[in-house]
Amino acid sequence: MKQGTRPLIVGAGPVGMGAALFLAKRGIATRIINQSASPSPHSRALAVNPRTLEILEPTGITEAMLRLGLPIHGVRLWREDGPCAELRFEALKHKYPFMLALSQSTSEWLLAEALAAQGQTIERGTSLVTCRNGIDGVYLELRRAPDNAREALRVPWVLAADGAHSTVRRQVDVRFRGRGFPKPWHLVDVPLDATLDSELAHVFFLAEGFVFVIRVINDIRKDSAGAPVWRVMSNLTDPVGRIKLLQPTGPPVWSSTFHVSHGVNDTLQAGCICFAGDAAHLHSPAGARGMNLGLEDAWVFSQLAQADAVEGYGHLRKKVDQRVVARIERLSRVAGGESALMRVMRSVMTRWLVKVPMVRRQMLATVTGLDHPLEQPRTDIVPPGPSIRTPFENKAGSQA
């Protein structure tokens, strides 16, 4: 058995690559493996929030993201009779008072390039066969394609960032506790002739649910007609056909039907194994928090790893992730619930609640990822990271 000195990251999506990059910038070399031989061509996440832009600053990726992405300055809410409210991110007292529309495929490409610049190689086509905790680290068996060569090794710790169907989670018998919506949600990326403002996200509230619309920016997929591609997502079938303002100019670039679950693992840490991103928590795409919350997990983990305080990760992140998932679940149930109560809640929200300043602030904070302070653990040991501001705090250097 090989005794590895480098920690292992399982999963080379944005969370796994982000963790490897944060650690590399702090002088900690890792191994990162990914079962798939190539990155996914599909972009699930489409928005980078202010907190993610800030924690990525020391890696150099933020600057590139800002060049490639489209700032989204707010969310326009619609009823069936027209627009009813607008939430403007300029109200945020933050360095980046906007969401950035940028495809996940582009974000992953930037992360991979930054890792390569650090001399880090992603071991694609390498899968985890077994994984267990021992008294002196984590014992693993890996299998490499295409020859199925196997490698047994021991590493000091493992970060599981291997997605919703985490192999690591199953191997160490950590349970995911959550509940799903009974009906699937639908999304389509499609070229549209739309009169909508492309610098805003749009949410149409209908009697039966909602339709969400946002521009798709700098995706690796190209539309032959050259028309702008928009993402349309809904709890309802045929989401494009339900909104008269949306006129397709060509066939869909990509479409997907998926089930929505909300929940968090029983624990985010089992011995020397920690969980981040979808391997740790799941929620609907409402609120644009999935990739962003996972990258926040990775940033906190890197802080703890440098301070030799990884044992505090599970306790520190679980309470944060639980609160965020609970907020997103409430938002999703109001937006997409089909019961009479949820229909009334949608009507109340679009007519009155969005006019209440406290409600508007909470909605803005939730969408932008600024609904909780980002704790920097063990500040007596860990060198200061980037300045992280909670929403609406007026600090030096913030922008109104």
N, C-alpha and C positions, 0 to 999 in steps of 0.2 A: 504494500500500500504506500502510495506517495503521500508525504506529509507536506501539504502546501502552506506557505506562509501568507499567501494573498487571500483575502476574503473572496467569497464567490457571490456574484449577483446572478440570479436566475431570471431571465427575461430581458430582452433588448428592445422593448418599446420605449416610449418617452420617459417613463418613470425609471426603468432600469438604467437607461443611458444617462439620464439626469443624475442618478445616484453615483454612477461611475465617474461622471465628470466633476460633480461637487467634491467627491473624495480625492480625485486626482489633483484638483486645484489645491487641496489641503495636504498633498504629499502622501496620500495613501493609494497604493497601486492595488487593483482588484483584477479578478477574472470575471468576465461577463459572457454568459452563454445564452443561446436562443435556439429553440427547437426548429423553427422554420429556417430554411436556407436563405431566405431573402425577406426584406421588409414587406409589410402589407401595402398594396397599392391603394387601399381604401382609407379615407380620412374620416374617422369618427368624430374627433374633436375639431372644432373650427374656430375657437376663440381662445386667446391668451389673455389672462386677466392681469390687472395692475400688479398684484403681489408676485405673480410668476415673472413678469418683466423685471421686477426689482431684484428678486433673488438670483436671477440669471445674469445680472449685470457683470459680476466678476469673471464670468466665463467668456464674455465677449459676444454671446449669442444675442443678447437683447438688441444691440445695435443693428445686427443683421435682420432680426425680426422686424424692427421698425422700418427698415428700408423695403422689406418685401410685403408687409401686411398693410391692411386698411384700417385706420382707426374708426371704431364704432363709437359714436358720441352719445348714444342713448338708446332707449327702447320706446317705440311708439305702440300704444295699445289701441286696438280697434274693437268696436262692436259691429254688429251686422249693418248698422246704419251709418258707419263711418268712424273716423278716429275719435277717441274719447279722452286720451291722456298721453303724456310723454314724460318719461323719466330721463333726465339729462345727467350724464356722468360728470359734467363740469362742476357739479355740486360737490364732488369728492375733493377733499383737501389732500391731494396726493400728487406725487411727481408725474404719474401717468394717469391722468383723469379720463381714461377711455378703456374700452376693451379693444383688442387687436384681432381683426379677422385674418386668420392665417391657417391654412390647412394643416392637419396633423402630419401629413406626409412630408410637407416642407419643414415643419418643426423637427421631425425625426431626422431628416437629412442634415439639418444644421447641427443637431446634437452629435450625429455620427461623425461629421467633419471635425467638430471640436474635439471629440475623443481621439480621432486619428492624429490630430495635431499634438495631442498629449502622449502619443506613442501607444495608445490603447487599441487593441484589436478585439473586435467582437467575434466570438467563436460561434458562427452561425452553423446550423445543422447539427448542433450538439444538444442532446436531450438529457434530462435527469431521469435516471432509472430508479435509484433508491436514495433515501435521505433519512438520517436519524441522528439524534443528539447523543453525545457521549460525554464523559466527565472532562475530556480535554479538547472539546471542539465538536464539529459536525462531521459525520462519516457519510460519504456519498459514493455513488457509482454513476458515471456518465457514459453515454454512448454517442459516438460520432458517426455521422453519415459521410460518405456513402458505404463505407466498408464495415459499419457496425462495430468498430473497434471500441473496446470498453476500457475505462480508466477508474480505478478505485483510489480515493484520496481522502485526506482529512484536512479541513480548513478551520480557521479560528471562529468564523461566523458566516452566516448566509443571509442575504437579503432576498426575499421572495417577491419578485415583481412580475410574476408570470401569469397575471390576468385573472379573469373571473373564474376560470376553471382550473385554478392553481394546482399543479401537481405537487408542489411542496406542501401546500395546506393539506392535501389528501394523505400524503406520506406520513405526516406527523400528527394526523388525526385532530386537526384544529377545525372546529365547526363554524360555518357561516350561519349567522342567525338573522333571518330577514323574511320578508314577505313580498309577493309579487302582485302585480295588477292582473286581473283575470283576462283582459283582452290585450292583444299586441298593439304596439305603436308602429307607425310607418314613416319612412323618410325617403325622399327622392332628391337627387342632385340633378338639376335640369336647366338647360338654357331657356331663359325667359325674356320676353319683351314686357318688362314691368315698369310701371310709373312710380314705383316705390323709391324712397330715398335710400341709396345704397350705403350711406354712412350711419344708418340706424338699423337696429334689429326690429322686427315687426311681429307682434302677437295678435292674432285675430281670435277673439272669444266668440264662440258660436253656442247655440243652445245645447248641442251635444258634446262640446269639448272645445278644442283650440287648434289653431294652425300657426306654426312658428316659421318665419321666413328670414333668411340672412344671406348675404352674398358669400360665395365661395371664392377665396382669394389665393392665387398662386398654388393651385393644386397641380400635381404632376399629370393629371388627366386633362386632356385638351378636347374642346368641342370644335368639330370641323367647321361649323358655321361661324365661329368666332363670337357668338353672342355671349353676354355675361351669364355665368352659371350661378344659380341660387340653390340653397338648400331649403327644402320645404319639409317640415316634420309635423306630425299630428298623431293624436290618439284615434283618428278617424281614417277610414280607407279613402283612397283617391283624394289626398289633401290638396293637390294642385287644382283639381276640378271644382273644389268648394269655394274658391276665392276668385271672383270675376276679374280682379286686377292682375291675375297671373295668367299670361298667355304664352304657352310653350312655343319656341321657335325650332325645336328639334327633339329627338328622342332623349330620354333620360341618360345621363352619364353613368349614374349608379343609383340603385334603389335597394332598400333593405326593409325587412319586417322583423321586429325584435320584441321580446318580452322585457318588461321593466320590473326590476326588483330593487328593494331598498333594505339595507342591513349592513352590519359590521361583524367581523369575526368575533368569536368568544374572547379571543386574546389576539393582540397584534405581535406577540412575542412568545415563542416556545423555546426555552433554553437559549441557545445561541442562534436561533433562527427568528428573523423579524419579517413582517409583512408590510407591503406598501402598495398604493394604488388599488387597482381592481382586485388584487389578491387579498386586500385587507377590507375593502368596503365597496359597496355598489349603490348606485342611485340612478335615477333617470337623467337624461341629458338636460333637463330643465335647470337653468341656473348656470350652465356651462362650467361645472366644477370638476368633472371627472379627471381629466389630465392635469388640471391645475392643482387639485387637492393632492393628487399623487406626487407631483413634483415638490409640493410643500412637505409631504412625508419624507421624500428623499433628501431635501435640504436639512431638515431637522436631524435625520439619521446621520448625515455627514458631520454635523456639529458634534453629536454625541460620540461618533466613532473617533474623531480626532481627540476628544477629551477622555477617551478610554472609559466612556460611561454609557455604552450601548444598552446596559441592563435597564436604563430608565426609559427606553424608547416606547415600549408598550403602554406604560402608564401615561406618559406624556401625550401620545398621539391618540389614544383611544377616546378620551373624553372630547377632544376636538372633533375627531371624525364622526363620533356619534351625534354631536350637536349639528354639524353640517348636514349629515344625512337626514336627520329628523326634519330640518328646515326644508330641504329639497323635497322630501316626501309630502309634507303639508302643501307646498306650492304645487306639486304635481297632481295631488288629489283634487285641489280646487280647480286647477286648469283643465284636467281631463276627466274628472268624475262625472258619471252619468246619472247619479241619483238626483232626486228633486232637491235635496239639501245643497248639493254641490252646484246645481244650476242657479239656485238662489245666491249662493256665495259668489259665483262669477258675476252675477248682476250687481250685487252689493259692492264688490271690489271695483268693478269698472265704473260704477256711477258715483261712489262716495269714498271708499277706503283710499283709493289712490290720491285723493285730494288732501288726506291727513298727513302733515309733515313727518310725524314719527313713522308712519307706515311707509312713506316714500323713502325715508332714510334707510329703513331696514331692508326694503326691497333692493335698493341700490347696493347696500353693503353685501347682501347675499349674492347678488349676481357678480359682483366684482371680486369676491373672495376676501373682502375686508370686514367680515362680520366677527372677527376675533383677532386679538393680538397674536402675533407669531412669537412664541417664547424662544429666547435664545438661552439654552440651558448651560449651566456651569460657566457663567461669564468670567469666573476667576481663572479658568483654564483655557477656554476656547477663545481664540482671537476674535475681535469684533468682526461681524459680518456686515452686509449692507444694512442701511437704516430701514427698518420696517415700521410703517405707520399704521395705526388703526384708523378707521374711517372718520373723516370730518375733524381730525385733530389738526390744528393750525400750527405746524412746526416750521422752523426755518428751512427754506428751500422747497416747501410744498407749494403747489399751485392751486389757485381757486378754480 
